[in-house]
Amino acid sequence: MYIKTAAVVLHRLPYGDRSSIIAFYTAEKGRIDCMVYGTKGSKAGIKRALMEPLSLLELELEILPGRELHRVIEAKSYPTITFLATHPVKSALAFFIAECLYRIFREAQVDRALYTFLENSIATLSHAETGFANFHLVFLLQMTRFLGFYPNLESIFSIAFFDMVNGVFTPSKPQHTSFLNPTESQLFQKLMRMDYANMHLFEFSRQERVLILEQILHYYRIHLPEFGSIHSLAVLSELFDA
């Protein structure tokens, strides 16, 4: 069976001298893994540059029944989206976000609204010239809307602890250890006022940004036990100052 679909590149694993196993999140099939031949060398049928993490592509796929790996027949980049790999900071953000998505999407579950969010987010990062130091923070928090554990905002207190197990702000310390203290909770509340349109207006020190990011990833691990450690976190944590 052959299909055409929009897709986001999540992960590339070299296989042999001229091939790679690519994990995609697609609009039509959700997570899907494919063998891509000829991703190295000047005579490659499908150029390796197309398969950089978080690239937006238009794919023609051959779906092989009963197989774990399918086949890419043709791949084209979106004409209005620039390659994130050509910008050092955007490239680091793309590697980080793609690694997070690779760990989130473990099954071939289709979610069109989620795919649209991913596509719009990547386009936002692609077109941003300045003011995107908070992009990854906004992205990860907004993703929780689709994953089912976006924080509950019904109760916000001037002095509050954020209970990461239950996703709520409380006036007293929870009985478990997975919570943010009032200072950390204030930073988290600040993050929750941000979106792509206004994220450039909010300033954090590098220490605050690293702290928030580590806490968000901990929040993910609580609600997605298989999420695990993110290897690209160390590089990303050194990128931005206030």
N, C-alpha and C positions, 0 to 999 in steps of 0.2 A: 504494500500500500504506500502511495506517495501523498505527502501533504505539504502545503506551504503554510508557514507560520512566522510570526514575529518572535524574537527570542532575545534573551539576555545571557551573555557568557558568564558563568559562575566560576569555572575552574578548568585548568588545562593540565593534563598529565602526559608528558612525552612518552611515546610508545615506539620503540625501535628508532631507526635513524630518520625516518621521514613522516611519521604519523604521530597522532596525539589522540587521547581520549578526552573529550570535551563534555563537561556538564553544562547544560543549558536550563534556564527556566523559560518555558514557551507559553505563548498565549493559548495555543490549541491543546497542548498535552501536559502542561505543567512541567515538572522536572523530568528531564530526559537526558540520557547519556548516549553519546555517539562516538564512533570511530571516524576520525577525519584524516584522510590520506593526503600526503604531500603538503604538510604545513611548514616545511623547511626548504630553503633553496630558491633560486631565481626562477626555476621552472615549475614551481609548485602550482597545482591546480587551484588550491584554496590557500591564500596567503596567510602566513602565521600572524601577521599584524591584525587581521580581522578577529582573531581569537584571543585578544587581550581581555583580561577580566573587566566585566561590566560593559563590554561593547554591546551595542544594540544592532541586531542583524535581522535581515529577512532571509529565511532559510527555506530550501526545498529539501525534504527529508524522505528517506525510504525507511518506513517502519517495518521491522522484521519481526513477525509474530514469534513469540516464545523466546526471543533473544533479550539479553540485558543491554546490549549495545546495538544501536541503530546506525544509519549511515547518512552523512550529509552529502547531498548531490550538488547543491549550489549554495553559496553564501554571499550576501551583499550587505554592505553597511548602509545605515540610514543616511541619505544625502544631506540632511539638515543637522546631523550630529557630528561634532568633531571628535577625533580620537582622544580620549582622556590620557592615553599613554604618552602623548607629546608634551604634556605639562607635568613637571615633576610632582607638584603638590596634589594636583587632581589624580595623578597616577597612583600615589600613595593612598589617597582616599578610596579610589576605585578598587585597589587590591584589598583593602580592609573591608569595605562593604561587600564585595564579592565573596570574600572568605566567610563573612557572617551569613550571607544568603546560602552559600553552599552547605553550611552546617544546619541552617533552618529547614531547607527544602530537601527532605530525604525520600519523599514519595512523589509519584506522578499525579499530584492533586491539582486540578485546574481551578483557578480563581481569577476570573477576568478583571474584577475590580482591583485585585492585588497587582496583576500584571500592568494595568493602566497606571497605578501608583508608581511602580518601578520605572516605567517608561517616562513618566512625567518628571520623576526625581532625577533620572540620569540626564534628561534634557536640561533641567535646571542647572545641574552642575556643569554640564558641557558649555552652556551659554554664559555662565557667571564669569565676570572678569575680576571682580574683587568681592570682598565681604562674604566669603564662603567658609570661614574658619569653623563655624558652628554647624556646617551642613550635616556631618555624620551624626551629630548628636540629635538634631531634628529628625533625620531619617530613621534612626533606631527607635526613637520614641514613637513616631507616627506608625512605624511598622507594627507596633504592639496592638494597634487598632484592628489589624487584620489577623493577628495571632491570638486574640482573645484575652489579653491581659493589660490593656491600657488602664492606667491608674484612674481610680474613682475620684471624681472631683466634687462630689456632693458635700463633703465635709472638709473645709479648709480652715485651719486654725492659725492664729498669729504665732503661736509657739506649738510646733507639731513634730511628731515623729512619723516618718513614712514607713509603714509596715509593708515590706516587699513581698511577703508571703501572700497577703490578702489584697495588696494593691490599693491601700487606703491610707489617708493621713489620720492620725489619732493624737489626742492631747496628752496621752500618757505612753510610757515606754511599753512596747509589746513584750510578751512573755518568752519570746524566742530571740535569737541573736541576729536575724536577718532584717535589720531596720536601719534607717538613716536617722542620725541625731538631728536636733533642730537646725543647726547650722547647715548641715548637708541637705536637709529637707527644704530649706529656703532656696538653695541653689537648684534643687530639682523643680521646685515650683516656678522658679525663673525660667527654666528650660521649657516648662509646659505652656508658657505664654508665647513661645516662639513658633514661627512657621517659616517657610522658604521666603516669603515676601518681606518679613521683618527681621530675619536672623542677623542681618548686618548691623542692626541697631544695638545688639546686646554684646557686652564685653565681659570676658572672663580672663583671669590670669591663666597662664599655662598650667599652673598647679591646680586651679579650680577645674579647668577643662579636663585634665587627666583624671581628677577625682570623679567628676560626673561620669565620664566615659567608663571608668572601672566599675562604678556602681550600676550603670545601665547594663553592662555585660553580666554583672552578678545577678541582676534582676532577670535577665534572660535565662541564665543557668538555673535559677530557681524554678521557672515555669517551663523551660525546655531542658530537661535533665541531660539530654544527649548533646547539647550545644557545645560544651567543652571549652578549651582555651583557644584564643585567637592569636596565631603566631605573628601576624602583622601588627599587633597592638604596640609593640615596643618602638617600631619605626614611626608609627603615627603619633605616638605620645610626644615625640621630639619636634613636631612640625611647627606648632603655632604658639606664638606669644599673644598677649592681649592686643 
